[in-house]
Amino acid sequence: MMSPRNVEVEGRKLGIAIGFLVPPVLVPNTNDQDKLAYHISIMFYIIGGVATLLFILVIIVFKEKPKHPPSRAQSLSYALASPDASYLSSIIRLFKNLNFVLLVITYGLNAGAFYALSTLLNRMVISHYPGEEVNAGRIGLTIVISGMLGAVISGIWLDRSKTYKETTLVVYIMSLVGMVVYTLTLNLGHLWIVFITAGTMGFFMTGYLPLGFEFAVELTYPESEGMSSGLLNVSAQVFGIIFTISQGQIINNYGTMPGNIFLCVFLTLGAGLTAFIRADLRRQKANKETPDNKLQEEEEEESNTSKAPTTVSEEHL
């Protein structure tokens, strides 16, 4: 169940990783405005070409839905879907789900903190390590690559254990711990320490993103996965904008450590709210209610009934 969504999230992270690595290489740090504009235009042409190619592939290759439902829960979701259902009614039902509302807030806090950190990473690194623009991009790459590894490991664990709330809460708390350690070690003067602490933070912080999507699907089944995922993305973008602007102003006026402490405070709030989410795993319940399981239960009942007289007769003899 985790594989398709993991592939989508991992693809997005791969794009972010390339975004960290390539721009510092294509655009040099120079005061020559003409040279700078020339290199930026080349970068934009490359981005435009890649985006156009992907757009064409989406039109040609992508289908609305698979030919056969991937699971019984998805099949039931198709059957329960009403052709007259509106987006507004679906959104209203989702916001009546308190567990999902809490997840929307906590997901937005975590993802927003990651977006703000990614946007301001270059400024924070250069303020403590002048002239290290390329290494700042490599640190960002380290955060994303380690996060991809964390997402794969947490996805495998989630498929086997089905402990959605517990896994989400542990990863959220470790994201907070990683952020605190990164904040305390950024100004030590050793770049290799920043690579390690940033990678550890990214392992949990970006590894949390696919967990949030999967948990949302469980909490909102049989509502559309696209609707729940879209609301999580909206929350992430809104908090990302707020956090980026706020942290940028704090860094300008007070420095990088107060800016990072600002994010730590909201990650603490998110971890606390995650603990109040009730693990109402609706999709898992739908998957368990299969005809095969019911037939097996009926056979076991019949078997127990047929064995009872035999046991009594043996005791009588």
C-alpha positions as CSV (number, residue, x, y, z in Angstrom):
1,M,0.0,0.0,0.0
2,M,2.9,2.3,0.5
3,S,4.7,1.7,-2.8
4,P,2.8,4.1,-5.2
5,R,2.7,7.0,-2.8
6,N,6.3,6.4,-1.8
7,V,7.3,6.6,-5.4
8,E,5.5,9.9,-5.9
9,V,7.0,11.4,-2.7
10,E,10.5,10.1,-3.5
11,G,10.3,11.6,-7.0
12,R,9.5,14.9,-5.5
13,K,12.4,14.7,-3.1
14,L,14.7,13.7,-5.9
15,G,13.7,17.0,-7.7
16,I,14.4,18.9,-4.5
17,A,17.8,17.2,-4.2
18,I,18.7,18.2,-7.8
19,G,17.5,21.7,-7.0
20,F,20.0,21.9,-4.1
21,L,22.9,20.5,-6.2
22,V,22.6,22.0,-9.7
23,P,22.0,25.8,-9.2
24,P,25.2,26.5,-7.2
25,V,27.1,24.8,-10.0
26,L,25.3,26.6,-12.9
27,V,25.2,30.0,-11.3
28,P,28.6,31.2,-9.9
29,N,29.0,33.6,-7.0
30,T,30.0,36.8,-8.9
31,N,29.4,40.5,-8.8
32,D,29.3,40.7,-12.6
33,Q,25.6,41.3,-13.2
34,D,25.8,40.4,-17.0
35,K,27.5,37.2,-16.3
36,L,25.1,36.4,-13.5
37,A,22.1,37.1,-15.7
38,Y,23.5,34.9,-18.5
39,H,24.0,31.8,-16.2
40,I,20.6,32.3,-14.6
41,S,18.9,32.4,-18.0
42,I,20.7,29.1,-19.0
43,M,19.4,27.5,-15.8
44,F,15.8,28.7,-16.5
45,Y,16.0,27.4,-20.1
46,I,17.0,24.0,-18.7
47,I,14.2,24.0,-16.2
48,G,11.7,25.0,-18.9
49,G,12.9,22.2,-21.2
50,V,12.6,19.5,-18.5
51,A,9.2,20.8,-17.4
52,T,7.9,20.7,-21.0
53,L,9.2,17.2,-21.5
54,L,7.5,16.0,-18.3
55,F,4.2,17.8,-19.3
56,I,4.2,15.9,-22.7
57,L,4.9,12.6,-20.9
58,V,2.0,13.2,-18.5
59,I,-0.4,13.7,-21.4
60,I,0.7,10.6,-23.3
61,V,1.4,8.1,-20.5
62,F,-0.7,8.9,-17.5
63,K,-4.2,7.3,-17.0
64,E,-7.0,8.4,-14.7
65,K,-7.0,5.2,-12.7
66,P,-5.7,1.6,-12.9
67,K,-7.6,-1.0,-14.9
68,H,-8.1,-3.1,-11.8
69,P,-8.3,-1.8,-8.1
70,P,-5.0,-2.5,-6.2
71,S,-6.9,-3.6,-3.1
72,R,-10.3,-4.5,-1.7
73,A,-10.4,-1.2,0.1
74,Q,-9.9,0.7,-3.1
75,S,-12.5,-1.5,-4.9
76,L,-15.0,-0.6,-2.1
77,S,-14.0,3.0,-2.4
78,Y,-14.9,3.0,-6.1
79,A,-18.2,1.3,-5.3
80,L,-19.1,3.8,-2.6
81,A,-18.2,6.8,-4.7
82,S,-21.3,8.8,-5.8
83,P,-21.3,10.4,-9.2
84,D,-23.2,13.3,-7.7
85,A,-20.8,14.0,-4.9
86,S,-19.2,17.4,-4.8
87,Y,-15.8,18.6,-3.7
88,L,-17.4,21.0,-1.2
89,S,-19.4,18.2,0.5
90,S,-16.2,16.0,0.6
91,I,-14.2,18.9,2.2
92,I,-16.9,19.5,4.8
93,R,-16.9,15.8,5.8
94,L,-13.1,15.8,6.0
95,F,-13.1,18.9,8.3
96,K,-15.7,17.2,10.5
97,N,-13.1,14.5,11.1
98,L,-11.2,15.8,14.2
99,N,-8.3,13.3,13.8
100,F,-7.8,14.4,10.2
101,V,-7.9,18.1,11.1
102,L,-5.2,17.5,13.7
103,L,-3.1,15.6,11.1
104,V,-3.5,18.5,8.7
105,I,-2.1,20.9,11.3
106,T,0.8,18.7,12.4
107,Y,1.7,17.8,8.8
108,G,1.7,21.5,7.9
109,L,4.0,22.3,10.8
110,N,6.5,19.7,9.9
111,A,6.5,20.2,6.2
112,G,6.4,24.0,6.6
113,A,9.5,23.8,8.8
114,F,11.3,21.7,6.2
115,Y,10.4,24.1,3.4
116,A,11.6,27.1,5.4
117,L,14.8,25.3,6.3
118,S,15.4,24.3,2.7
119,T,14.8,27.9,1.4
120,L,17.0,29.6,4.0
121,L,19.7,26.9,4.2
122,N,22.1,28.6,1.9
123,R,21.9,31.9,3.8
124,M,22.4,30.1,7.2
125,V,25.4,28.1,6.0
126,I,27.1,31.0,4.3
127,S,26.6,33.2,7.4
128,H,28.8,30.8,9.4
129,Y,31.0,29.4,6.6
130,P,31.6,32.2,4.0
131,G,32.4,31.1,0.5
132,E,30.9,27.6,0.9
133,E,28.0,28.0,-1.5
134,V,28.6,24.7,-3.2
135,N,28.8,22.9,0.1
136,A,25.6,24.5,1.2
137,G,24.0,22.9,-1.8
138,R,25.6,19.6,-0.9
139,I,24.2,19.9,2.7
140,G,20.8,20.3,1.2
141,L,21.4,17.3,-1.0
142,T,22.4,15.3,2.1
143,I,19.2,16.3,3.8
144,V,17.0,15.1,1.0
145,I,18.9,11.9,0.2
146,S,18.9,10.8,3.8
147,G,15.2,11.7,3.9
148,M,14.5,9.4,0.9
149,L,16.3,6.6,2.8
150,G,14.2,7.3,5.9
151,A,11.0,7.3,3.9
152,V,11.8,3.9,2.4
153,I,12.7,2.4,5.8
154,S,9.6,3.8,7.5
155,G,7.4,2.7,4.6
156,I,8.7,-0.9,4.9
157,W,8.2,-0.8,8.7
158,L,4.7,0.6,8.3
159,D,3.7,-2.1,5.7
160,R,4.7,-4.8,8.2
161,S,3.6,-3.4,11.5
162,K,0.5,-1.2,10.5
163,T,1.4,1.0,13.5
164,Y,0.5,4.3,11.8
165,K,0.1,6.6,14.8
166,E,3.1,5.2,16.7
167,T,5.4,5.4,13.7
168,T,4.3,8.9,12.8
169,L,4.7,10.1,16.4
170,V,8.2,8.6,16.8
171,V,9.4,10.0,13.5
172,Y,7.9,13.4,14.4
173,I,9.7,13.5,17.8
174,M,13.0,12.4,16.2
175,S,12.5,15.3,13.6
176,L,12.4,17.7,16.6
177,V,15.5,16.1,18.2
178,G,17.4,16.3,14.9
179,M,16.4,20.0,14.5
180,V,17.6,20.8,18.0
181,V,20.9,19.1,17.4
182,Y,21.4,20.8,14.0
183,T,20.6,24.2,15.7
184,L,23.2,23.7,18.4
185,T,26.0,22.5,16.0
186,L,25.6,24.9,13.1
187,N,27.9,27.5,14.5
188,L,30.7,25.2,15.8
189,G,33.0,25.9,12.9
190,H,33.2,22.4,11.5
191,L,31.4,21.8,8.3
192,W,31.6,18.0,8.5
193,I,29.6,18.1,11.7
194,V,26.9,20.1,9.9
195,F,26.7,17.5,7.2
196,I,26.1,14.8,9.8
197,T,23.6,16.6,11.9
198,A,21.7,17.9,8.8
199,G,21.6,14.4,7.3
200,T,20.3,13.0,10.6
201,M,17.6,15.7,10.8
202,G,16.6,15.1,7.1
203,F,16.4,11.3,7.7
204,F,13.4,11.9,10.0
205,M,12.0,15.3,8.9
206,T,11.6,14.5,5.2
207,G,11.0,10.8,6.0
208,Y,7.9,11.9,7.8
209,L,6.2,13.3,4.6
210,P,5.0,10.0,3.1
211,L,3.9,8.8,6.5
212,G,1.6,11.8,6.8
213,F,0.0,11.0,3.5
214,E,-0.6,7.3,4.4
215,F,-2.0,8.2,7.8
216,A,-4.4,10.7,6.2
217,V,-5.7,8.0,3.8
218,E,-6.3,5.7,6.7
219,L,-8.2,8.3,8.7
220,T,-10.4,9.6,5.9
221,Y,-11.3,6.3,4.0
222,P,-13.4,6.0,1.8
223,E,-13.0,9.7,0.9
224,S,-10.8,10.5,-2.1
225,E,-7.1,10.1,-1.5
226,G,-6.5,13.1,-3.8
227,M,-8.7,15.3,-1.6
228,S,-6.9,14.4,1.7
229,S,-3.5,14.6,0.0
230,G,-4.4,18.0,-1.5
231,L,-5.4,19.4,1.9
232,L,-2.2,18.2,3.4
233,N,-0.2,19.9,0.6
234,V,-2.2,23.1,1.1
235,S,-1.4,23.1,4.8
236,A,2.3,22.5,4.1
237,Q,2.4,25.4,1.6
238,V,0.6,27.8,3.9
239,F,2.8,27.0,6.9
240,G,5.9,27.0,4.6
241,I,5.2,30.5,3.4
242,I,4.6,31.7,7.0
243,F,7.6,30.0,8.4
244,T,9.9,31.1,5.6
245,I,9.0,34.8,5.9
246,S,9.1,34.7,9.7
247,Q,12.3,32.8,10.0
248,G,13.9,35.0,7.4
249,Q,13.0,38.1,9.4
250,I,14.3,36.6,12.6
251,I,17.6,35.6,11.0
252,N,18.0,39.2,9.6
253,N,17.4,40.8,13.0
254,Y,18.7,38.2,15.5
255,G,20.8,35.5,13.8
256,T,20.4,31.9,12.7
257,M,20.1,30.3,16.1
258,P,16.9,32.2,17.1
259,G,15.5,31.5,13.7
260,N,16.0,27.8,14.1
261,I,14.7,27.9,17.7
262,F,11.5,29.4,16.2
263,L,11.1,26.2,14.1
264,C,11.9,24.0,17.1
265,V,9.0,25.6,19.0
266,F,6.5,24.7,16.3
267,L,7.9,21.2,15.8
268,T,7.3,20.7,19.6
269,L,3.7,21.9,19.2
270,G,3.3,19.5,16.2
271,A,4.7,16.5,18.2
272,G,2.3,17.3,21.1
273,L,-0.8,17.5,18.8
274,T,0.2,14.2,17.0
275,A,-0.1,12.4,20.3
276,F,-3.8,13.4,20.4
277,I,-4.6,11.8,17.0
278,R,-6.7,8.6,17.5
279,A,-5.6,5.8,15.2
280,D,-8.9,5.2,13.4
281,L,-7.5,2.9,10.6
282,R,-10.6,2.7,8.4
283,R,-8.8,1.4,5.3
284,Q,-7.2,-1.4,7.2
285,K,-10.6,-2.4,8.6
286,A,-12.0,-2.5,5.1
287,N,-9.1,-4.6,3.8
288,K,-9.7,-7.2,6.6
289,E,-13.4,-7.5,5.9
290,T,-12.9,-9.7,2.8
291,P,-15.1,-12.6,1.7
292,D,-12.2,-15.0,2.2
293,N,-11.9,-14.0,5.9
294,K,-15.7,-14.4,6.5
295,L,-15.7,-17.8,4.8
296,Q,-12.8,-18.9,6.9
297,E,-14.6,-17.8,10.1
298,E,-17.8,-19.7,9.1
299,E,-15.8,-22.8,8.4
300,E,-14.1,-22.6,11.8
301,E,-17.5,-22.2,13.5
302,E,-18.9,-25.2,11.7
303,S,-15.8,-27.2,12.5
304,N,-16.1,-26.3,16.2
305,T,-19.8,-27.2,16.2
306,S,-19.1,-30.6,14.6
307,K,-16.3,-31.4,17.0
308,A,-18.4,-30.8,20.2
309,P,-20.6,-34.0,20.2
310,T,-17.5,-36.1,19.4
311,T,-15.8,-34.7,22.4
312,V,-18.8,-35.4,24.7
313,S,-19.2,-39.0,23.5
314,E,-15.5,-39.7,24.1
315,E,-15.8,-38.4,27.7
316,H,-19.0,-40.5,28.2
317,L,-17.2,-43.7,27.1
